Structures are given as C-alpha cells and as structure tokens.
C-alpha cells in the first residue's frame, strides 16, 4: 500500500501551477471592471468547491487504499475555508 508523501514531484508541480495561475490571473484582471473581478473570484471559489468534493479522484489520492478516511480532517478544514471565503469575497 502506497502512501502520499510530501516533497515529491507532484507536490511541487501543484504549487508551481498555483503560482503561475495566480500571476496570470492578476495580469488578466488588471484592467477589468470590479463586477467582472467579483464574478471571476466567485467562479474560482465554486471551482475550488467542486475540486474539494472530487479530491479523491485526483491522481496522488487514487493510489491510497484508505483515501476516504485519510483526508477526512483535511477535507473538512478545506471545506470550511472555502465556505468562509465565499462570504468574504462576495
């Protein structure tokens, strides 16, 4: 049975993707209206919520047999942050 490990290739890949997406989003939203920015951020929050529920089918988690019990605490903390962010940004 394999375990999810920190500091492997996918750990840094997802961090790099997040940093690149943030930089591209900031440059893209630079000259947009405030209404468009709010809708864009809200759509990111909704996509994050969908990814939260589909986390167990994303590659590194598919290797773990006990994935449903392994990510329970992390899922609930992540879910709370997503729900709170909806009220903060919108």
C-alpha positions as CSV (number, residue, x, y, z in Angstrom):
1,X,0.0,0.0,0.0
2,X,1.5,3.3,-1.1
3,X,1.3,6.5,1.0
4,X,1.1,10.1,-0.1
5,X,4.4,11.8,0.6
6,X,5.3,15.4,0.8
7,X,8.0,17.0,-1.3
8,X,7.6,14.6,-4.3
9,X,7.3,15.7,-7.9
10,X,3.5,16.3,-7.8
11,X,3.8,18.3,-4.6
12,X,6.0,20.9,-6.4
13,X,4.0,20.6,-9.6
14,X,0.8,21.7,-8.0
15,X,2.5,24.6,-6.2
16,X,4.1,25.8,-9.4
17,X,0.7,25.6,-11.2
18,X,-1.0,27.6,-8.4
19,X,1.7,30.3,-8.5
20,X,1.6,30.5,-12.3
21,X,-2.2,30.7,-12.3
22,X,-2.1,33.4,-9.7
23,X,0.3,35.5,-11.7
24,X,-1.7,35.0,-14.9
25,X,-5.0,35.9,-13.1
26,X,-3.6,39.1,-11.7
27,X,-2.3,40.2,-15.1
28,X,-5.6,39.2,-16.7
29,X,-7.8,41.1,-14.1
30,X,-5.6,44.2,-14.1
31,X,-7.8,46.2,-16.5
32,X,-11.2,44.5,-15.9
33,X,-14.2,46.0,-14.1
34,X,-14.9,45.4,-10.5
35,X,-18.1,43.4,-11.4
36,X,-16.0,41.1,-13.6
37,X,-13.4,40.6,-10.9
38,X,-16.0,39.6,-8.4
39,X,-17.6,37.1,-10.8
40,X,-14.2,35.7,-11.7
41,X,-13.3,35.2,-8.0
42,X,-16.7,33.7,-7.3
43,X,-16.2,31.3,-10.2
44,X,-12.8,30.3,-8.8
45,X,-14.4,29.7,-5.4
46,X,-17.0,27.4,-7.0
47,X,-14.4,25.5,-9.0
48,X,-12.5,25.1,-5.7
49,X,-15.6,23.7,-4.1
50,X,-16.1,21.2,-6.9
51,X,-12.4,20.1,-6.7
52,X,-12.9,19.7,-2.9
53,X,-15.5,17.1,-3.4
54,X,-13.6,15.4,-6.3
55,X,-10.3,15.3,-4.4
56,X,-10.4,11.6,-4.0
57,X,-10.2,11.1,-7.8
58,X,-7.2,13.4,-8.3
59,X,-4.0,11.4,-9.1
60,X,-2.0,11.2,-5.9
61,X,-5.0,10.3,-3.8
62,X,-6.1,7.5,-6.1
63,X,-3.0,5.5,-5.0
64,X,-4.1,5.3,-1.4
65,X,-6.5,2.5,-0.4
66,X,-7.9,4.2,2.6
67,X,-8.3,7.6,1.0
68,X,-11.8,8.2,2.4
69,X,-10.5,8.1,6.0
70,X,-7.1,9.6,5.2
71,X,-8.2,13.0,4.0
72,X,-11.2,13.5,6.3
73,X,-9.7,16.1,8.6
74,X,-8.1,18.0,5.8
75,X,-11.3,17.9,3.7
76,X,-13.3,19.4,6.5
77,X,-10.8,22.2,7.2
78,X,-10.6,22.9,3.5
79,X,-14.3,22.9,3.1
80,X,-14.7,25.4,6.0
81,X,-12.2,27.8,4.3
82,X,-14.0,27.6,1.0
83,X,-17.4,28.4,2.6
84,X,-15.9,31.2,4.6
85,X,-14.2,32.7,1.5
86,X,-17.5,32.9,-0.3
87,X,-18.8,35.3,2.3
88,X,-15.6,37.3,2.5
89,X,-15.1,37.9,-1.3
90,X,-18.7,38.1,-2.5
